[in-house]
Amino acid sequence: MAGGILAALGMLLAAFATSLTHLYLSIGLLSGSGWALTFTPTLACLSRYFSRRRSLATGLALTGVGLSSFAFAPLFQWLLSQYAWRGALLLVSALSLHLVACGALLRPLSLAEDPVVGGPGAQLANLLHHGPFLRYTVALTLINTGYFIPYVHLVAHLRDLDWDPLPAAFLLSVAAISDPVGRVASGWLGDAVPGPVARLLMLWTTLTGVILALYPGAQAPTALVALTVAYGFTSGALTPVAFSVLPELVGTGKIYCGLGLVQMVESIGGLLGAPLSGYLRDVTGTYTASFVAAGAFLLAGSGVLITLPHFCLSAPTSKPQDPVTEALDTKVPLPREGLGED
């Protein structure tokens, strides 16, 4: 709920900006902080709600990312044409404020392992000495370094191949369409296939890395479309299982602290990947090295995943739980306790 307020406030102030610095502070700092306070707690809360179908639930929840990416770009262009950029930002601010209502609908659950893991300080100290968690964080950082390269540089790569701007931009929409399909399919497989979810994560990561490395060799439009559809599917597929591995690794009780720490570190890879790709383009004159390097980063992250415990054995699974029953068992006090309210 606090994240929704910050995200809306940043967009609201951006509508009154008179310099680029104002936009950095309003959208970059305020709205960016609001999105961070929204995304991480929501996914962590979801991991506590589900145990038997956690991967599928995460995949379904994350389809909103792909669908909104596909729908919001034309919506915002329409708002610009109707209300100019200041009016459009005011309306986006109003949309962002709905995150407060979404946050109000998330019900916290008390789990049996919560008293054992300690407070945030104790959890953080434990995670910083947790070897598998640290290796997993390194793996996701490497994956993030190459993951976003097509979204940043694919259109420019296609322009180098003499594509017109509109078909080049449409190819990204193709990836955005196959992305949510991959998320749902991967979430279902994560629950249906026995064994640790890290194996599926390594599979999708390896496939995504290979697809990125193949981009420079594709010249025909048919091959480029096929690669983009495959990239959208596999890159979308690795996302829900990436978040499902963490509860298996550190336990559900540490999921808030663990997920926040992972996302803080892995964002460094996402921040550095696109500038590195652009630098390689400036040095070599083509995007060949950029896409090959992006694929290499994902394959390196896939290699680190093999070192996780239980990767070659069956990972221990927690006892399936019904979130509704658990919520009633742990959160509703008895009348004799003096709190006769639900």
Secondary structure, DSSP 8 states (H G I E B T S, - for coil): -HHHHHHHHHHHHHTT--SHHHHIIIIIIIIHHHHHHHHHHHHHHHHHH-STTHHHHHHHHHHHHHHHHHHHHHHHHHHHHHHHHHHHHHHHHHHHHHHHHHHHT------TTHHHH-SHHHHHHHHHT-HHHHHHHHHHHHHHHHHTHHHHHHHHHHHHTT--HHHHHHHHHHHHHHHHHHHHHHHHHHHHS-S-HHHHHHHHHHHHHHHHHHGGG--SHHHHHHHHHHHHHHHHHHHHHHHHHHHHHH-GGGHHHHHHHHHHHHHHHHHHHHHHHHHHHHHHSSSHHHHHHHHHHHHHHHHHHTTSTTSSS---------HHHHHHHHH---GGGT----
